[in-house]
Amino acid sequence: MSAPRLEIHLERLQHNARILVERFGQQGIAVTGVSKATLGDADIVRTWVAAGIGSIGESRIETIEALAASGVAVPMLLIRAPLLSQVERVVAHAAISCNSEPVVLEALARTAARQGVRHGVLLMVELGDLREGILATELEAVAQLTLALPNLELMGIGTNLGCQHGVAPDARNMAELSRLATALERRFSLHLPWCSGGNSANLPWLAGGGDPGRINHLRLGEALLLGREPLGGTAIPGLHTDAITLVAEVIEAKTKPSQPWGQRCRTSFPTATPLDQVPRAHAGERRALVAIGEQDVDPAGLGSPEGMTIRGASSDHLVIGCGGMPLQVGDELRFSLSYSALLRAMTSPFVSRCLIHDRS
Ligand SMILES: *Cc1c(COP(=O)(O)O)cnc(C)c1O
């Protein structure tokens, strides 16, 4: 089998999806599966749908189009605000999009009218993480505009925390979202189908007994794919954290001095090469050079095999301290992945994907 490759265990992914759909279903919370870290891998998406995931979230319209073309039939939610230059494609292929800009809503409405369809709108609210979203004070006006525009269906409101500044979903900001949903419903005498509380960063708050209030929808990627929550990186009880792993191959294995010699200047990837942290006590250590690099993966997001240490990385090489393991040229090493490492590995044309069907 060729390396580097991502080994994707479909049964483990299916298990993660089943557990989360069931767990949140008991709380009246629907789950949209966010496949963007896999670039909308159709096999993974089909596995999720088979496990009860009722809609798919994607950040890019290109991916939604590809999923539709590959026969995925569940509704698709564009989770990044539509580009003004892509509204035609958004209306044609996404059932719903997340929005925060009146000018885009107007363009979506015009386009939906021209295409003779209705387009669902989830209005995103800024609750402190300072990425996308309408300020709470402006929400009512934007909702009013959405309701007045033709061919748009106001699906509800949502928020996204954790991704930009690591702001955690908590009792205060989640209650604020519920309060805003109720206020809009009263003000306009309507029912909002969705109150979308957030992403995998919402799991610690809910697991800690947080009151969902009006929240009846989550958009989950990392929890489904890696079995972890992003804020602390902790494993979610009952889920597989090894559903996707990365395999790479050793191309050099030698015992070398533990410190470099010669005059030292900067490197192309300064943060990824923490050579000074190599323990000085070592007279030398066995190092393995692995054929994968910054081009293929975020080295900081790799979990190395038991006993081994990542010593650094550049565009095409990963340097590993073998920690006593007698690694040889040609050996394969298996790494766990963070979200950023997974995203980059999925994006690299040099990393293949290998689907594995476990017998369980
Ligand atoms: C990426 C993203 C998600 C999914 O985030 P995870 O942390 O992977 O669960 C949900 N909503 C929005 C708007 C996103 O951009």
The ligand as a Gaussian input file, in Angstrom:
#p B3LYP/6-31G(d) Opt

LIG

0 1
 C      -16.385000      24.253000      10.800000
 C      -17.713000      24.698000      11.271000
 C      -18.505000      23.841000      12.029000
 C      -18.028000      22.489000      12.500000
 O      -17.030000      22.653000      13.466000
 P      -16.449000      21.425000      14.292000
 O      -15.614000      22.055000      15.346000
 O      -15.670000      20.612000      13.339000
 O      -17.599000      20.676000      14.852000
 C      -19.778000      24.274000      12.385000
 N      -20.231000      25.488000      12.010000
 C      -19.498000      26.341000      11.286000
 C      -20.066000      27.661000      10.910000
 C      -18.199000      25.984000      10.906000
 O      -17.476000      26.845000      10.200000

